[in-house]
């Protein structure tokens, strides 16, 4: 059984017991979250919707963290202009519990 969910402006293909890194969700570690389903497939049976009515994917938030630092460096030659910044994107680690 697999499903395609949409969260944080991105789509993810998920199945039960899978762990995924997604854009930060509101909630604490241990909370359960529900996602809307765009596509559900079980063998030869495929259902499509935007979102699919009656279908939900539930997951458990395992960790709220920030990713590794990304360095942003802007530079213009011959103008003595350079800016160095760093950014750490927050994310949530979610384990998919049920697809249905």
N, C-alpha and C positions, 0 to 999 in steps of 0.2 A: 504494500500500500504506500503510495506517495502522493504528495500534494504540492502545489505551488502557492506560496503565500506572499503577500506584499506588506512590507513594513519599512518605515524610514525612507520611502521613495525608491526602494529596490525590491526585486522579486527573488525569492529563494525556493529551491527545490528541496523539500524536507521529507523525512520518513521517521517513524518512531525510533526512539533511543539515540537520535542524532544530535550532536552538539554544534551550534552555529554561533558565530559572532555577528551581531547586528548593531545598528545604530542604538544609542542609549535609550532605554525604556524607563518610564516612571515606575518606581517600585523598589522594594528592598530585596536582598538576597533571600531566596526561599519562597518568594511570592509566585503565584501562578498567573500566567497571562494567556489571553485568547487572541488568535489571529483570524482574519477573514481569509477565506479560501478562494482562489481564482480558478484552480483546476484540481480535480481529484481523479486519481486513476487507481483501479484495483483490477489487475489482470487485463482483460480485454474491455472492461467497463470504464469508460472515460466520461466525466461530466465537466462542463465548462460553464462559467458564469462570472459576473463582475459585480459584486462578489457572489459566490455560489450560495443559494439560500439553504439553510439547514445544516450546512457543513461548517465545522469549527476545528481548528488545530489548537491544542493547548500545550503550553510549555512551562517550564520552571526556570526562574532566573537563578543561575548558579553563581554568577559573579558580576559585579559592576566595577569596571576598571577603565584605565586609559591606555591607549596603544603606545608604541614606541615613538620617540620624538622625531618629527619631520622638520628638517631645516629649510627655511625659506630664505633665499639670498637674492636680492635685487641689485643689479649693477648696470650702470651706464658708462660706457667707455669715454674717456677724455672729459668727463664732467665732474669728476671727484664725487660721484654719487654711489653709495653702496649701503644697503640695509640688510642686516641679518636678524631673522626672527626664528623662533621655534614654536611648534604646535604639537599638542598631544590630543588626539581625537578620543572622546569618551565612547565606550562600547559596553554592551551587555552580552554575556555568555549565557545562552539559553539552551536547555536540553528539551527536545521535543518529547512530550509524554504520550500524546494520542493524536491520531489523524482520523477524522471521521465526521 
